């Protein structure tokens, strides 16, 4: 696993993505009215219906931008216009590309928090990503006791208040990124996914439901998409290269 998580380069339509590459994109969901209108035209009929169901206009615009940018990004790799990207949906509602005749499977995952979105793209390997806007959590100890393992709670209890807040988000995004990579969302107990917690180090999966061998199949990588945001990328396998785009 290599890459600089702080080097976010401008993306373009001429990107190569091999089986050893993992690309992460960041984007603001706050776009100009003209940009929102353009992205709305790239959506499918069902996506436009979903957008119209949002009560608040701000949430509607963020959905349009988030889904429109996803189509734009995937269109780069598939070499097709954004409105030609077609999705299928699993039993839990996770979108996937309809099967095509491309040489290898293109996998993607996305996450958003407040006004920031991140997108992870890979070939022939499962991938998940989660982003959270950092804020002070007043009941952080109670949340950790409910969702983290005994070992994780022991480590958190020895940290300063500010470190505890920081490590909580790293631990939470790591667990959720893994669950999204295996298409489970938050349907499995979070305390069964054990993550290493060390200040200044990228987290690692230690065990999955008590199985360290399953955890070793996965890589975690911490990202800083913007100030006051933390994200974690979960990738099946090792030895991949990371590139970050915006």
C-alpha positions in Angstrom: 0.0 0.0 0.0 1.6 3.2 -1.1 0.4 6.8 -1.7 0.2 10.2 -0.2 -3.1 10.8 1.4 -2.6 14.6 1.4 -1.8 15.0 -2.3 -5.2 15.6 -4.0 -4.6 16.2 -7.6 -7.1 17.6 -10.2 -8.9 14.8 -11.9 -9.5 14.5 -15.6 -11.0 12.2 -18.2 -7.8 10.4 -19.1 -7.2 8.3 -16.0 -5.8 4.8 -16.0 -6.9 2.3 -13.3 -5.1 -1.0 -13.2 -5.9 -3.9 -10.8 -3.1 -2.6 -8.5 -4.6 0.9 -8.3 -7.1 2.4 -5.9 -8.4 5.9 -6.6 -10.1 8.1 -4.1 -11.9 11.3 -5.1 -13.1 14.2 -2.9 -15.7 16.8 -3.8 -17.7 19.5 -2.2 -21.5 19.0 -2.3 -21.9 22.7 -2.3 -22.0 23.7 -6.0 -23.3 26.7 -8.0 -26.9 26.6 -9.2 -25.8 26.1 -12.8 -23.6 23.2 -11.8 -26.5 21.6 -9.9 -28.8 22.0 -12.9 -26.2 20.4 -15.2 -25.6 17.4 -12.8 -29.4 17.0 -12.4 -29.6 16.3 -16.2 -27.2 13.4 -15.8 -29.5 11.5 -13.4 -31.8 8.7 -14.2 -35.6 9.0 -13.8 -35.6 7.1 -10.5 -32.7 9.2 -9.2 -34.7 12.4 -10.0 -37.7 11.0 -8.2 -35.5 10.3 -5.1 -34.2 13.8 -5.2 -37.7 15.2 -5.3 -38.6 13.3 -2.1 -36.2 15.3 0.0 -38.0 17.8 2.2 -35.3 20.4 2.4 -33.9 22.0 -0.7 -30.3 21.8 0.7 -30.6 18.0 1.0 -32.1 17.7 -2.5 -29.2 19.6 -4.0 -26.6 17.6 -2.1 -28.1 14.4 -3.4 -28.2 15.6 -7.0 -24.5 16.8 -6.7 -23.4 13.6 -5.0 -25.0 11.2 -7.5 -24.2 13.4 -10.5 -20.5 13.5 -9.5 -20.5 9.8 -9.0 -21.8 9.4 -12.6 -19.2 11.8 -13.9 -16.3 10.0 -12.2 -17.4 6.6 -13.3 -17.9 7.9 -16.8 -14.2 8.8 -16.8 -13.2 5.2 -16.3 -15.9 3.7 -18.5 -15.3 6.3 -21.2 -19.0 7.0 -21.5 -21.2 10.1 -20.8 -22.5 10.4 -17.2 -26.1 9.8 -18.2 -25.2 6.5 -19.8 -23.9 5.0 -16.5 -26.4 2.3 -15.4 -26.7 1.0 -11.9 -28.1 -2.2 -10.4 -29.1 -2.4 -6.7 -28.5 -5.2 -4.2 -30.9 -6.4 -1.5 -29.6 -3.8 0.9 -29.9 -1.0 -1.7 -26.1 -0.6 -2.4 -25.6 0.5 -6.0 -23.3 -1.3 -8.4 -22.5 -1.0 -12.0 -24.6 -3.1 -14.3 -22.4 -5.9 -15.7 -20.8 -4.9 -19.0 -18.1 -6.2 -21.2 -15.2 -4.3 -19.7 -12.1 -6.3 -19.1 -12.4 -6.4 -15.3 -14.9 -5.5 -12.6 -15.1 -1.9 -11.7 -15.9 -1.5 -8.0 -16.9 1.8 -6.2 -18.1 3.1 -2.9 -19.1 6.5 -1.7 -19.7 8.4 1.5 -20.7 11.9 2.5 -20.9 14.0 5.6 -22.2 17.5 5.8 -21.0 19.2 2.6 -18.2 16.8 1.7 -18.2 13.6 -0.4 -15.6 10.9 -1.1 -15.6 8.2 -3.7 -13.4 5.1 -3.9 -12.8 3.3 -7.1 -10.9 0.0 -7.7 -10.9 -3.0 -10.1 -11.5 -6.6 -9.2 -11.4 -6.0 -5.4 -14.0 -5.1 -2.8 -13.7 -1.6 -1.5 -15.4 0.7 1.1 -15.0 4.2 2.3 -16.5 6.3 5.1 -16.2 10.0 6.0 -17.3 11.8 9.1 -17.3 15.5 9.9 -15.4 15.9 13.2 -17.4 17.4 16.0 -17.4 17.1 19.8 -19.3 14.1 21.0 -20.4 14.6 24.5 -21.3 11.0 25.2 -18.2 9.5 23.5 -17.5 7.1 26.3 -21.1 5.6 26.3 -21.0 5.3 22.5 -17.7 3.5 22.6 -19.0 1.1 25.3 -22.0 0.3 23.0 -20.1 -0.2 19.8 -16.4 -0.8 20.4 -14.7 -3.9 21.7 -13.3 -4.3 25.3 -9.7 -3.8 24.0 -10.7 -0.7 22.0 -12.4 0.8 25.0 -9.4 0.1 27.2 -7.1 2.0 24.8 -9.6 4.9 24.5 -9.9 5.2 28.3 -6.2 6.0 28.5 -6.3 8.9 26.1 -6.7 12.6 26.7 -10.2 14.0 25.9 -9.0 15.5 22.6 -7.2 12.3 21.6 -10.3 10.2 22.5 -12.5 12.3 20.2 -10.0 11.9 17.4 -9.5 8.2 17.8 -13.3 7.6 18.1 -13.8 8.9 14.5 -10.9 6.9 13.2 -12.2 3.7 14.8 -15.8 4.4 13.7 -15.0 5.1 10.1 -12.7 2.1 9.9 -15.5 -0.2 11.0 -18.1 1.3 8.7 -15.7 1.3 5.7 -15.1 -2.4 6.2 -18.8 -3.1 6.5 -19.5 -1.1 3.4 -16.8 -3.1 1.5 -18.6 -6.4 2.3 -22.0 -4.9 1.5 -23.3 -5.2 5.0 -23.7 -1.5 6.0 -24.3 -1.3 9.7 -26.1 -4.7 9.9 -23.3 -6.5 11.8 -22.2 -5.7 15.4 -19.5 -3.1 15.4 -17.8 -4.5 18.5 -17.1 -7.6 16.5 -14.8 -5.6 14.2 -11.7 -4.9 16.1 -9.4 -2.1 15.0 -5.9 -1.1 16.2 -5.8 2.4 17.7 -2.5 4.2 17.8 -1.9 7.9 17.7 -0.3 9.0 14.4 -0.7 5.6 12.8 -3.1 4.4 10.2 -5.6 1.9 11.7 -5.5 -1.9 11.0 -8.1 -4.5 11.3 -7.1 -6.9 14.0 -10.0 -9.4 14.0 -13.5 -9.9 12.4 -15.9 -11.7 14.7 -12.8 -13.1 16.5 -11.1 -14.2 13.3 -7.7 -12.6 12.8 -7.2 -14.4 9.5 -10.2 -12.7 7.9 -8.9 -9.3 9.2 -5.5 -9.9 7.5 -7.2 -10.0 4.1 -8.0 -6.3 4.4 -6.1 -3.0 4.3 -7.1 0.2 6.0 -5.9 3.7 5.1 -6.7 7.0 6.9 -7.5 10.1 4.8 -8.0 13.7 5.5 -10.3 15.0 2.7 -10.6 18.4 4.3 -10.1 20.3 7.5 -12.4 18.9 10.3 -13.1 15.7 8.3 -11.7 12.2 8.8 -12.2 9.3 6.4 -11.0 5.7 6.2 -10.6 3.5 3.2 -11.0 -0.3 3.4 -9.5 -2.4 0.6 -9.5 -6.1 0.0 -6.0 -7.3 -0.3 -2.5 -5.7 -0.1 0.1 -4.2 -2.4 -2.1 -1.7 -4.0 -1.2 1.9 -5.0 -3.3 4.9 -3.8 -3.9 8.0 -5.8 -6.2 10.9 -4.6 -8.1 13.2 -6.9 -10.5 16.1 -6.7 
